[in-house]
Amino acid sequence: MALYTLYHVKPEHFSNIMFATDVKEYIAEHGFKNVYRNVGMIEADTLDDVYALTQHLYDSWVLNGRQEGWLHVLFMQSPRSTSVNDVIRASTDGSRFIVSDFGFELLDADPDLEVDLLP
């Protein structure tokens, strides 16, 4: 198990980033801290597990995470389900991955990025 930090696209950027031709270029142009907000820290085995755990199915994923113990820190109330263009950061090496249509795409490896980047 590893600790992952989850970042969701801020509402004011959601539509624009969804239709951006190049998501990495959009992030570079607007700045990571301006585009994303830190949602929380999740303990999981893989990126796929983080994505699956942070989906609203029958209950809120926050409620499930607290009950099952895999949600370690939550920085906001009632976050949405994780979606395309959100970012998951691995604590093991600092790599950040963008959720893509199918799987994940490496954004960069930035071990110096502050894990506690607040919304």
N, CA, C and O atoms as a printed pandas DataFrame, in Angstrom:
     atom_number atom_name residue_name chain_id  residue_number  x_coord  y_coord  z_coord
0              1         N          MET        A               1    0.845   -1.191    0.000
1              2        CA          MET        A               1    0.000    0.000    0.000
2              3         C          MET        A               1    0.888    1.250    0.000
3              4         O          MET        A               1    1.955    1.282    0.612
4              5         N          ALA        A               2    0.419    2.249   -0.690
5              6        CA          ALA        A               2    1.123    3.531   -0.763
6              7         C          ALA        A               2    0.117    4.649   -0.536
7              8         O          ALA        A               2   -1.093    4.445   -0.629
8              9         N          LEU        A               3    0.632    5.817   -0.240
9             10        CA          LEU        A               3   -0.208    6.986   -0.037
10            11         C          LEU        A               3   -0.214    7.806   -1.323
11            12         O          LEU        A               3    0.838    8.081   -1.899
12            13         N          TYR        A               4   -1.399    8.191   -1.761
13            14        CA          TYR        A               4   -1.578    8.997   -2.964
14            15         C          TYR        A               4   -2.311   10.275   -2.608
15            16         O          TYR        A               4   -3.211   10.269   -1.768
16            17         N          THR        A               5   -1.927   11.372   -3.245
17            18        CA          THR        A               5   -2.618   12.639   -3.069
18            19         C          THR        A               5   -3.490   12.868   -4.298
19            20         O          THR        A               5   -3.037   12.718   -5.432
20            21         N          LEU        A               6   -4.732   13.230   -4.059
21            22        CA          LEU        A               6   -5.709   13.405   -5.128
22            23         C          LEU        A               6   -6.001   14.885   -5.325
23            24         O          LEU        A               6   -6.291   15.607   -4.371
24            25         N          TYR        A               7   -5.920   15.326   -6.575
25            26        CA          TYR        A               7   -6.211   16.712   -6.937
26            27         C          TYR        A               7   -7.344   16.722   -7.959
27            28         O          TYR        A               7   -7.284   16.014   -8.964
28            29         N          HIS        A               8   -8.369   17.517   -7.703
29            30        CA          HIS        A               8   -9.467   17.684   -8.654
30            31         C          HIS        A               8   -9.349   19.034   -9.338
31            32         O          HIS        A               8   -8.891   20.014   -8.751
32            33         N          VAL        A               9   -9.774   19.060  -10.590
33            34        CA          VAL        A               9   -9.823   20.317  -11.337
34            35         C          VAL        A               9  -10.806   21.249  -10.631
35            36         O          VAL        A               9  -11.908   20.841  -10.263
36            37         N          LYS        A              10  -10.398   22.499  -10.447
37            38        CA          LYS        A              10  -11.289   23.491   -9.828
38            39         C          LYS        A              10  -12.468   23.762  -10.762
39            40         O          LYS        A              10  -12.319   23.696  -11.982
40            41         N          PRO        A              11  -13.634   24.064  -10.198
41            42        CA          PRO        A              11  -14.835   24.278  -11.023
42            43         C          PRO        A              11  -14.647   25.319  -12.128
43            44         O          PRO        A              11  -15.174   25.155  -13.229
44            45         N          GLU        A              12  -13.914   26.368  -11.848
45            46        CA          GLU        A              12  -13.753   27.430  -12.849
46            47         C          GLU        A              12  -12.890   27.004  -14.045
47            48         O          GLU        A              12  -12.868   27.696  -15.063
48            49         N          HIS        A              13  -12.189   25.889  -13.933
49            50        CA          HIS        A              13  -11.365   25.384  -15.040
50            51         C          HIS        A              13  -11.934   24.113  -15.672
51            52         O          HIS        A              13  -11.430   23.649  -16.694
52            53         N          PHE        A              14  -12.968   23.560  -15.074
53            54        CA          PHE        A              14  -13.467   22.247  -15.481
54            55         C          PHE        A              14  -13.837   22.193  -16.970
55            56         O          PHE        A              14  -13.360   21.312  -17.685
56            57         N          SER        A              15  -14.664   23.101  -17.438
57            58        CA          SER        A              15  -15.088   23.089  -18.849
58            59         C          SER        A              15  -13.926   23.351  -19.792
59            60         O          SER        A              15  -13.796   22.692  -20.823
60            61         N          ASN        A              16  -13.085   24.310  -19.442
61            62        CA          ASN        A              16  -11.963   24.663  -20.320
62            63         C          ASN        A              16  -10.967   23.524  -20.474
63            64         O          ASN        A              16  -10.501   23.256  -21.581
64            65         N          ILE        A              17  -10.638   22.858  -19.385
65            66        CA          ILE        A              17   -9.641   21.784  -19.468
66            67         C          ILE        A              17  -10.214   20.560  -20.186
67            68         O          ILE        A              17   -9.478   19.815  -20.833
68            69         N          MET        A              18  -11.518   20.358  -20.070
69            70        CA          MET        A              18  -12.141   19.223  -20.761
70            71         C          MET        A              18  -12.019   19.357  -22.280
71            72         O          MET        A              18  -11.913   18.357  -22.990
72            73         N          PHE        A              19  -12.035   20.589  -22.769
73            74        CA          PHE        A              19  -11.977   20.812  -24.208
74            75         C          PHE        A              19  -10.611   21.301  -24.685
75            76         O          PHE        A              19  -10.446   21.673  -25.847
76            77         N          ALA        A              20   -9.641   21.298  -23.782
77            78        CA          ALA        A              20   -8.296   21.734  -24.161
78            79         C          ALA        A              20   -7.677   20.729  -25.132
79            80         O          ALA        A              20   -7.822   19.518  -24.963
80            81         N          THR        A              21   -6.996   21.239  -26.139
81            82        CA          THR        A              21   -6.325   20.383  -27.110
82            83         C          THR        A              21   -5.186   19.628  -26.452
83            84         O          THR        A              21   -4.977   18.446  -26.727
84            85         N          ASP        A              22   -4.450   20.305  -25.585
85            86        CA          ASP        A              22   -3.316   19.707  -24.885
86            87         C          ASP        A              22   -3.437   20.033  -23.400
87            88         O          ASP        A              22   -3.202   21.170  -22.991
88            89         N          VAL        A              23   -3.800   19.046  -22.597
89            90        CA          VAL        A              23   -4.039   19.264  -21.165
90            91         C          VAL        A              23   -2.766   19.711  -20.455
91            92         O          VAL        A              23   -2.813   20.604  -19.610
92            93         N          LYS        A              24   -1.629   19.100  -20.789
93            94        CA          LYS        A              24   -0.364   19.485  -20.153
94            95         C          LYS        A              24   -0.029   20.947  -20.448
95            96         O          LYS        A              24    0.456   21.665  -19.573
96            97         N          GLU        A              25   -0.284   21.378  -21.663
97            98        CA          GLU        A              25   -0.039   22.765  -22.041
98            99         C          GLU        A              25   -0.980   23.699  -21.267
99           100         O          GLU        A              25   -0.571   24.774  -20.828
100          101         N          TYR        A              26   -2.228   23.286  -21.105
101          102        CA          TYR        A              26   -3.200   24.082  -20.341
102          103         C          TYR        A              26   -2.726   24.248  -18.903
103          104         O          TYR        A              26   -2.788   25.345  -18.348
104          105         N          ILE        A              27   -2.253   23.165  -18.302
105          106        CA          ILE        A              27   -1.767   23.215  -16.920
106          107         C          ILE        A              27   -0.546   24.124  -16.826
107          108         O          ILE        A              27   -0.441   24.925  -15.897
108          109         N          ALA        A              28    0.380   24.008  -17.784
109          110        CA          ALA        A              28    1.579   24.846  -17.788
110          111         C          ALA        A              28    1.218   26.325  -17.940
111          112         O          ALA        A              28    1.821   27.188  -17.302
112          113         N          GLU        A              29    0.243   26.604  -18.779
113          114        CA          GLU        A              29   -0.163   27.986  -19.032
114          115         C          GLU        A              29   -0.843   28.627  -17.821
115          116         O          GLU        A              29   -0.603   29.796  -17.516
116          117         N          HIS        A              30   -1.687   27.862  -17.137
117          118        CA          HIS        A              30   -2.465   28.422  -16.031
118          119         C          HIS        A              30   -1.873   28.150  -14.653
119          120         O          HIS        A              30   -2.253   28.798  -13.678
120          121         N          GLY        A              31   -0.955   27.207  -14.561
121          122        CA          GLY        A              31   -0.315   26.876  -13.292
122          123         C          GLY        A              31   -1.077   25.795  -12.534
123          124         O          GLY        A              31   -2.295   25.871  -12.378
124          125         N          PHE        A              32   -0.349   24.798  -12.070
125          126        CA          PHE        A              32   -0.966   23.663  -11.396
126          127         C          PHE        A              32   -1.822   24.107  -10.210
127          128         O          PHE        A              32   -2.950   23.642  -10.047
128          129         N          LYS        A              33   -1.289   25.002   -9.390
129          130        CA          LYS        A              33   -2.008   25.451   -8.185
130          131         C          LYS        A              33   -3.270   26.238   -8.517
131          132         O          LYS        A              33   -4.194   26.289   -7.706
132          133         N          ASN        A              34   -3.323   26.848   -9.690
133          134        CA          ASN        A              34   -4.523   27.588  -10.102
134          135         C          ASN        A              34   -5.593   26.674  -10.685
135          136         O          ASN        A              34   -6.786   26.961  -10.582
136          137         N          VAL        A              35   -5.163   25.571  -11.299
137          138        CA          VAL        A              35   -6.091   24.668  -11.976
138          139         C          VAL        A              35   -6.653   23.613  -11.022
139          140         O          VAL        A              35   -7.805   23.201  -11.161
140          141         N          TYR        A              36   -5.844   23.177  -10.055
141          142        CA          TYR        A              36   -6.232   22.057   -9.192
142          143         C          TYR        A              36   -6.360   22.454   -7.733
143          144         O          TYR        A              36   -5.733   23.401   -7.260
144          145         N          ARG        A              37   -7.198   21.692   -7.038
145          146        CA          ARG        A              37   -7.273   21.820   -5.582
146          147         C          ARG        A              37   -7.052   20.431   -4.985
147          148         O          ARG        A              37   -7.469   19.416   -5.543
148          149         N          ASN        A              38   -6.393   20.423   -3.855
149          150        CA          ASN        A              38   -6.090   19.179   -3.169
150          151         C          ASN        A              38   -7.352   18.667   -2.498
151          152         O          ASN        A              38   -7.970   19.366   -1.695
152          153         N          VAL        A              39   -7.728   17.447   -2.833
153          154        CA          VAL        A              39   -8.939   16.856   -2.272
154          155         C          VAL        A              39   -8.616   16.052   -1.026
155          156         O          VAL        A              39   -9.314   16.163   -0.018
156          157         N          GLY        A              40   -7.573   15.250   -1.084
157          158        CA          GLY        A              40   -7.245   14.433    0.075
158          159         C          GLY        A              40   -6.139   13.449   -0.211
159          160         O          GLY        A              40   -5.539   13.449   -1.286
160          161         N          MET        A              41   -5.880   12.606    0.776
161          162        CA          MET        A              41   -4.840   11.595    0.671
162          163         C          MET        A              41   -5.472   10.223    0.872
163          164         O          MET        A              41   -6.197    9.984    1.837
164          165         N          ILE        A              42   -5.176    9.336   -0.065
165          166        CA          ILE        A              42   -5.792    8.019   -0.145
166          167         C          ILE        A              42   -4.709    6.949   -0.023
167          168         O          ILE        A              42   -3.647    7.070   -0.633
168          169         N          GLU        A              43   -4.970    5.912    0.756
169          170        CA          GLU        A              43   -4.054    4.778    0.810
170          171         C          GLU        A              43   -4.591    3.687   -0.110
171          172         O          GLU        A              43   -5.736    3.255    0.024
172          173         N          ALA        A              44   -3.745    3.245   -1.053
173          174        CA          ALA        A              44   -4.179    2.246   -2.031
174          175         C          ALA        A              44   -2.958    1.533   -2.604
175          176         O          ALA        A              44   -1.816    1.919   -2.357
176          177         N          ASP        A              45   -3.232    0.480   -3.376
177          178        CA          ASP        A              45   -2.148   -0.280   -4.000
178          179         C          ASP        A              45   -1.726    0.306   -5.342
179          180         O          ASP        A              45   -0.539    0.303   -5.670
180          181         N          THR        A              46   -2.676    0.805   -6.119
181          182        CA          THR        A              46   -2.376    1.269   -7.481
182          183         C          THR        A              46   -3.187    2.521   -7.810
183          184         O          THR        A              46   -4.105    2.891   -7.079
184          185         N          LEU        A              47   -2.834    3.160   -8.915
185          186        CA          LEU        A              47   -3.608    4.299   -9.410
186          187         C          LEU        A              47   -5.033    3.869   -9.732
187          188         O          LEU        A              47   -5.983    4.601   -9.453
188          189         N          ASP        A              48   -5.183    2.691  -10.314
189          190        CA          ASP        A              48   -6.521    2.183  -10.614
190          191         C          ASP        A              48   -7.362    2.071   -9.353
191          192         O          ASP        A              48   -8.555    2.374   -9.370
192          193         N          ASP        A              49   -6.745    1.636   -8.260
193          194        CA          ASP        A              49   -7.464    1.522   -6.990
194          195         C          ASP        A              49   -7.897    2.901   -6.481
195          196         O          ASP        A              49   -9.012    3.061   -5.986
196          197         N          VAL        A              50   -7.017    3.889   -6.605
197          198        CA          VAL        A              50   -7.376    5.253   -6.173
198          199         C          VAL        A              50   -8.589    5.728   -6.956
199          200         O          VAL        A              50   -9.538    6.260   -6.381
200          201         N          TYR        A              51   -8.556    5.535   -8.269
201          202        CA          TYR        A              51   -9.677    5.953   -9.104
202          203         C          TYR        A              51  -10.962    5.240   -8.679
203          204         O          TYR        A              51  -11.997    5.879   -8.492
204          205         N          ALA        A              52  -10.893    3.935   -8.530
205          206        CA          ALA        A              52  -12.085    3.152   -8.161
206          207         C          ALA        A              52  -12.621    3.546   -6.785
207          208         O          ALA        A              52  -13.833    3.649   -6.595
208          209         N          LEU        A              53  -11.730    3.763   -5.838
209          210        CA          LEU        A              53  -12.156    4.106   -4.480
210          211         C          LEU        A              53  -12.825    5.474   -4.403
211          212         O          LEU        A              53  -13.650    5.717   -3.522
212          213         N          THR        A              54  -12.470    6.362   -5.323
213          214        CA          THR        A              54  -12.980    7.738   -5.250
214          215         C          THR        A              54  -14.123    7.985   -6.232
215          216         O          THR        A              54  -14.222    9.056   -6.831
216          217         N          GLN        A              55  -14.975    6.988   -6.387
217          218        CA          GLN        A              55  -16.192    7.102   -7.190
218          219         C          GLN        A              55  -17.409    7.011   -6.274
219          220         O          GLN        A              55  -17.454    6.180   -5.366
220          221         N          HIS        A              56  -18.392    7.873   -6.520
221          222        CA          HIS        A              56  -19.667    7.767   -5.808
222          223         C          HIS        A              56  -20.468    6.662   -6.489
223          224         O          HIS        A              56  -20.839    6.793   -7.656
224          225         N          LEU        A              57  -20.732    5.592   -5.777
225          226        CA          LEU        A              57  -21.570    4.534   -6.342
226          227         C          LEU        A              57  -22.873    4.494   -5.562
227          228         O          LEU        A              57  -23.846    5.144   -5.943
228          229         N          TYR        A              58  -22.899    3.756   -4.499
229          230        CA          TYR        A              58  -24.112    3.686   -3.683
230          231         C          TYR        A              58  -24.080    4.687   -2.540
231          232         O          TYR        A              58  -25.122    5.139   -2.067
232          233         N          ASP        A              59  -22.882    5.027   -2.105
233          234        CA          ASP        A              59  -22.677    6.006   -1.035
234          235         C          ASP        A              59  -21.547    6.937   -1.445
235          236         O          ASP        A              59  -20.865    6.706   -2.443
236          237         N          SER        A              60  -21.363    7.975   -0.672
237          238        CA          SER        A              60  -20.246    8.880   -0.880
238          239         C          SER        A              60  -18.931    8.141   -0.679
239          240         O          SER        A              60  -18.791    7.368    0.269
240          241         N          TRP        A              61  -17.966    8.373   -1.568
241          242        CA          TRP        A              61  -16.673    7.715   -1.385
242          243         C          TRP        A              61  -15.989    8.204   -0.121
243          244         O          TRP        A              61  -15.177    7.479    0.454
244          245         N          VAL        A              62  -16.295    9.419    0.329
245          246        CA          VAL        A              62  -15.712    9.943    1.566
246          247         C          VAL        A              62  -16.198    9.127    2.757
247          248         O          VAL        A              62  -15.406    8.745    3.618
248          249         N          LEU        A              63  -17.484    8.864    2.806
249          250        CA          LEU        A              63  -18.053    8.049    3.877
250          251         C          LEU        A              63  -17.435    6.654    3.874
251          252         O          LEU        A              63  -17.044    6.148    4.925
252          253         N          ASN        A              64  -17.345    6.033    2.703
253          254        CA          ASN        A              64  -16.737    4.709    2.595
254          255         C          ASN        A              64  -15.275    4.726    3.039
255          256         O          ASN        A              64  -14.826    3.829    3.752
256          257         N          GLY        A              65  -14.549    5.738    2.620
257          258        CA          GLY        A              65  -13.125    5.842    2.957
258          259         C          GLY        A              65  -12.886    5.994    4.442
259          260         O          GLY        A              65  -11.943    5.421    4.987
260          261         N          ARG        A              66  -13.734    6.762    5.096
261          262        CA          ARG        A              66  -13.595    6.928    6.543
262          263         C          ARG        A              66  -13.925    5.626    7.271
263          264         O          ARG        A              66  -13.241    5.250    8.223
264          265         N          GLN        A              67  -14.959    4.951    6.827
265          266        CA          GLN        A              67  -15.363    3.700    7.470
266          267         C          GLN        A              67  -14.336    2.600    7.247
267          268         O          GLN        A              67  -14.063    1.814    8.154
268          269         N          GLU        A              68  -13.768    2.537    6.056
269          270        CA          GLU        A              68  -12.844    1.456    5.724
270          271         C          GLU        A              68  -11.383    1.796    6.036
271          272         O          GLU        A              68  -10.526    0.914    5.994
272          273         N          GLY        A              69  -11.091    3.060    6.347
273          274        CA          GLY        A              69   -9.762    3.448    6.791
274          275         C          GLY        A              69   -8.758    3.810    5.714
275          276         O          GLY        A              69   -7.592    4.039    6.038
276          277         N          TRP        A              70   -9.151    3.873    4.444
277          278        CA          TRP        A              70   -8.185    4.213    3.405
278          279         C          TRP        A              70   -8.118    5.706    3.101
279          280         O          TRP        A              70   -7.195    6.150    2.417
280          281         N          LEU        A              71   -9.074    6.486    3.593
281          282        CA          LEU        A              71   -9.031    7.942    3.429
282          283         C          LEU        A              71   -8.297    8.529    4.625
283          284         O          LEU        A              71   -8.784    8.466    5.754
284          285         N          HIS        A              72   -7.115    9.103    4.372
285          286        CA          HIS        A              72   -6.289    9.590    5.470
286          287         C          HIS        A              72   -6.516   11.058    5.785
287          288         O          HIS        A              72   -6.561   11.442    6.953
288          289         N          VAL        A              73   -6.660   11.876    4.761
289          290        CA          VAL        A              73   -6.844   13.310    4.964
290          291         C          VAL        A              73   -7.851   13.799    3.931
291          292         O          VAL        A              73   -7.789   13.414    2.763
292          293         N          LEU        A              74   -8.760   14.631    4.358
293          294        CA          LEU        A              74   -9.722   15.229    3.436
294          295         C          LEU        A              74   -9.640   16.739    3.594
295          296         O          LEU        A              74   -9.793   17.265    4.696
296          297         N          PHE        A              75   -9.398   17.434    2.483
297          298        CA          PHE        A              75   -9.227   18.881    2.531
298          299         C          PHE        A              75  -10.475   19.659    2.144
299          300         O          PHE        A              75  -10.470   20.889    2.207
300          301         N          MET        A              76  -11.533   18.986    1.749
301          302        CA          MET        A              76  -12.734   19.702    1.336
302          303         C          MET        A              76  -13.964   18.871    1.655
303          304         O          MET        A              76  -13.875   17.650    1.785
304          305         N          GLN        A              77  -15.094   19.516    1.780
305          306        CA          GLN        A              77  -16.353   18.836    2.051
306          307         C          GLN        A              77  -16.968   18.341    0.748
307          308         O          GLN        A              77  -16.942   19.043   -0.263
308          309         N          SER        A              78  -17.509   17.159    0.772
309          310        CA          SER        A              78  -18.291   16.588   -0.336
310          311         C          SER        A              78  -17.643   16.724   -1.715
311          312         O          SER        A              78  -18.229   17.329   -2.612
312          313         N          PRO        A              79  -16.440   16.169   -1.895
313          314        CA          PRO        A              79  -15.848   16.225   -3.231
314          315         C          PRO        A              79  -16.610   15.335   -4.204
315          316         O          PRO        A              79  -17.268   14.376   -3.802
316          317         N          ARG        A              80  -16.514   15.661   -5.474
317          318        CA          ARG        A              80  -17.155   14.867   -6.518
318          319         C          ARG        A              80  -16.337   13.600   -6.758
319          320         O          ARG        A              80  -15.278   13.410   -6.159
320          321         N          SER        A              81  -16.832   12.752   -7.624
321          322        CA          SER        A              81  -16.071   11.579   -8.039
322          323         C          SER        A              81  -14.866   12.017   -8.870
323          324         O          SER        A              81  -14.904   13.049   -9.539
324          325         N          THR        A              82  -13.823   11.239   -8.822
325          326        CA          THR        A              82  -12.639   11.517   -9.627
326          327         C          THR        A              82  -12.983   11.320  -11.096
327          328         O          THR        A              82  -13.704   10.391  -11.462
328          329         N          SER        A              83  -12.449   12.219  -11.938
329          330        CA          SER        A              83  -12.841   12.262  -13.336
330          331         C          SER        A              83  -11.618   12.461  -14.235
331          332         O          SER        A              83  -10.501   12.653  -13.754
332          333         N          VAL        A              84  -11.850   12.410  -15.532
333          334        CA          VAL        A              84  -10.810   12.676  -16.520
334          335         C          VAL        A              84  -10.210   14.057  -16.262
335          336         O          VAL        A              84  -10.929   15.018  -15.986
336          337         N          ASN        A              85   -8.896   14.140  -16.356
337          338        CA          ASN        A              85   -8.081   15.347  -16.167
338          339         C          ASN        A              85   -7.788   15.671  -14.706
339          340         O          ASN        A              85   -7.047   16.617  -14.437
340          341         N          ASP        A              86   -8.339   14.924  -13.756
341          342        CA          ASP        A              86   -7.909   15.064  -12.380
342          343         C          ASP        A              86   -6.513   14.463  -12.267
343          344         O          ASP        A              86   -6.069   13.757  -13.173
344          345         N          VAL        A              87   -5.821   14.734  -11.172
345          346        CA          VAL        A              87   -4.433   14.294  -11.017
346          347         C          VAL        A              87   -4.276   13.489   -9.731
347          348         O          VAL        A              87   -4.834   13.828   -8.688
348          349         N          ILE        A              88   -3.502   12.418   -9.838
349          350        CA          ILE        A              88   -3.154   11.595   -8.684
350          351         C          ILE        A              88   -1.635   11.625   -8.555
351          352         O          ILE        A              88   -0.913   11.367   -9.518
352          353         N          ARG        A              89   -1.159   11.944   -7.347
353          354        CA          ARG        A              89    0.292   12.021   -7.089
354          355         C          ARG        A              89    0.706   10.867   -6.194
355          356         O          ARG        A              89    0.116   10.649   -5.136
356          357         N          ALA        A              90    1.718   10.131   -6.620
357          358        CA          ALA        A              90    2.253    9.023   -5.831
358          359         C          ALA        A              90    3.260    9.560   -4.817
359          360         O          ALA        A              90    4.167   10.312   -5.175
360          361         N          SER        A              91    3.101    9.176   -3.556
361          362        CA          SER        A              91    4.027    9.645   -2.526
362          363         C          SER        A              91    5.372    8.938   -2.618
363          364         O          SER        A              91    6.363    9.425   -2.075
364          365         N          THR        A              92    5.421    7.803   -3.294
365          366        CA          THR        A              92    6.659    7.031   -3.371
366          367         C          THR        A              92    7.767    7.773   -4.115
367          368         O          THR        A              92    8.921    7.741   -3.688
368          369         N          ASP        A              93    7.433    8.440   -5.222
369          370        CA          ASP        A              93    8.462    9.136   -5.996
370          371         C          ASP        A              93    8.039   10.531   -6.467
371          372         O          ASP        A              93    8.795   11.199   -7.172
372          373         N          GLY        A              94    6.852   10.968   -6.089
373          374        CA          GLY        A              94    6.399   12.305   -6.473
374          375         C          GLY        A              94    5.805   12.396   -7.859
375          376         O          GLY        A              94    5.450   13.489   -8.301
376          377         N          SER        A              95    5.686   11.283   -8.559
377          378        CA          SER        A              95    5.117   11.314   -9.911
378          379         C          SER        A              95    3.660   11.729   -9.865
379          380         O          SER        A              95    2.898   11.292   -9.002
380          381         N          ARG        A              96    3.284   12.587  -10.817
381          382        CA          ARG        A              96    1.887   13.013  -10.926
382          383         C          ARG        A              96    1.317   12.451  -12.223
383          384         O          ARG        A              96    1.937   12.530  -13.284
384          385         N          PHE        A              97    0.118   11.879  -12.108
385          386        CA          PHE        A              97   -0.536   11.256  -13.251
386          387         C          PHE        A              97   -1.882   11.908  -13.506
387          388         O          PHE        A              97   -2.662   12.131  -12.580
388          389         N          ILE        A              98   -2.150   12.212  -14.774
389          390        CA          ILE        A              98   -3.449   12.748  -15.171
390          391         C          ILE        A              98   -4.360   11.564  -15.473
391          392         O          ILE        A              98   -3.959   10.628  -16.164
392          393         N          VAL        A              99   -5.573   11.607  -14.960
393          394        CA          VAL        A              99   -6.566   10.592  -15.311
394          395         C          VAL        A              99   -6.964   10.858  -16.757
395          396         O          VAL        A              99   -7.428   11.949  -17.088
396          397         N          SER        A             100   -6.781    9.853  -17.622
397          398        CA          SER        A             100   -7.131   10.026  -19.029
398          399         C          SER        A             100   -8.374    9.204  -19.361
399          400         O          SER        A             100   -8.936    8.535  -18.493
400          401         N          ASP        A             101   -8.789    9.257  -20.598
401          402        CA          ASP        A             101   -9.975    8.501  -21.019
402          403         C          ASP        A             101   -9.819    7.014  -20.727
403          404         O          ASP        A             101  -10.773    6.347  -20.327
404          405         N          PHE        A             102   -8.618    6.507  -20.929
405          406        CA          PHE        A             102   -8.308    5.100  -20.664
406          407         C          PHE        A             102   -6.999    5.034  -19.915
407          408         O          PHE        A             102   -5.936    5.099  -20.532
408          409         N          GLY        A             103   -7.046    4.909  -18.614
409          410        CA          GLY        A             103   -5.832    4.802  -17.817
410          411         C          GLY        A             103   -5.320    6.148  -17.341
411          412         O          GLY        A             103   -6.093    7.062  -17.054
412          413         N          PHE        A             104   -3.996    6.251  -17.261
413          414        CA          PHE        A             104   -3.341    7.421  -16.696
414          415         C          PHE        A             104   -2.170    7.828  -17.567
415          416         O          PHE        A             104   -1.532    6.991  -18.205
416          417         N          GLU        A             105   -1.894    9.128  -17.587
417          418        CA          GLU        A             105   -0.771    9.660  -18.351
418          419         C          GLU        A             105    0.143   10.401  -17.390
419          420         O          GLU        A             105   -0.320   11.204  -16.580
420          421         N          LEU        A             106    1.432   10.133  -17.480
421          422        CA          LEU        A             106    2.393   10.804  -16.610
422          423         C          LEU        A             106    2.418   12.299  -16.918
423          424         O          LEU        A             106    2.687   12.702  -18.049
424          425         N          LEU        A             107    2.140   13.111  -15.910
425          426        CA          LEU        A             107    2.252   14.560  -16.053
426          427         C          LEU        A             107    3.701   14.951  -15.854
427          428         O          LEU        A             107    4.300   15.596  -16.715
428          429         N          ASP        A             108    4.264   14.566  -14.730
429          430        CA          ASP        A             108    5.668   14.811  -14.426
430          431         C          ASP        A             108    6.012   14.118  -13.122
431          432         O          ASP        A             108    5.148   13.589  -12.422
432          433         N          ALA        A             109    7.272   14.137  -12.824
433          434        CA          ALA        A             109    7.737   13.631  -11.529
434          435         C          ALA        A             109    8.306   14.826  -10.783
435          436         O          ALA        A             109    9.365   15.339  -11.146
436          437         N          ASP        A             110    7.624   15.266   -9.762
437          438        CA          ASP        A             110    8.033   16.444   -9.011
438          439         C          ASP        A             110    8.054   16.105   -7.523
439          440         O          ASP        A             110    7.090   16.381   -6.808
440          441         N          PRO        A             111    9.159   15.502   -7.052
441          442        CA          PRO        A             111    9.206   15.102   -5.654
442          443         C          PRO        A             111    9.160   16.276   -4.685
443          444         O          PRO        A             111    8.907   16.074   -3.497
444          445         N          ASP        A             112    9.397   17.501   -5.158
445          446        CA          ASP        A             112    9.394   18.657   -4.284
446          447         C          ASP        A             112    8.029   19.330   -4.161
447          448         O          ASP        A             112    7.868   20.257   -3.367
448          449         N          LEU        A             113    7.040   18.874   -4.940
449          450        CA          LEU        A             113    5.713   19.460   -4.858
450          451         C          LEU        A             113    5.155   19.254   -3.461
451          452         O          LEU        A             113    5.202   18.143   -2.933
452          453         N          GLU        A             114    4.637   20.292   -2.869
453          454        CA          GLU        A             114    4.094   20.188   -1.518
454          455         C          GLU        A             114    2.885   19.275   -1.520
455          456         O          GLU        A             114    1.936   19.491   -2.273
456          457         N          VAL        A             115    2.919   18.248   -0.672
457          458        CA          VAL        A             115    1.814   17.309   -0.576
458          459         C          VAL        A             115    0.587   17.990    0.022
459          460         O          VAL        A             115   -0.545   17.631   -0.303
460          461         N          ASP        A             116    0.807   18.959    0.884
461          462        CA          ASP        A             116   -0.321   19.580    1.576
462          463         C          ASP        A             116   -0.821   20.838    0.862
463          464         O          ASP        A             116   -1.340   21.754    1.500
464          465         N          LEU        A             117   -0.665   20.878   -0.439
465          466        CA          LEU        A             117   -1.207   21.981   -1.241
466          467         C          LEU        A             117   -2.695   22.115   -0.949
467          468         O          LEU        A             117   -3.477   21.220   -1.270
468          469         N          LEU        A             118   -3.078   23.206   -0.357
469          470        CA          LEU        A             118   -4.472   23.365    0.066
470          471         C          LEU        A             118   -5.313   23.935   -1.056
471          472         O          LEU        A             118   -4.793   24.564   -1.977
472          473         N          PRO        A             119   -6.637   23.708   -0.974
473          474        CA          PRO        A             119   -7.532   24.210   -2.020
474          475         C          PRO        A             119   -7.487   25.717   -2.159
475          476         O          PRO        A             119   -8.188   26.281   -3.000
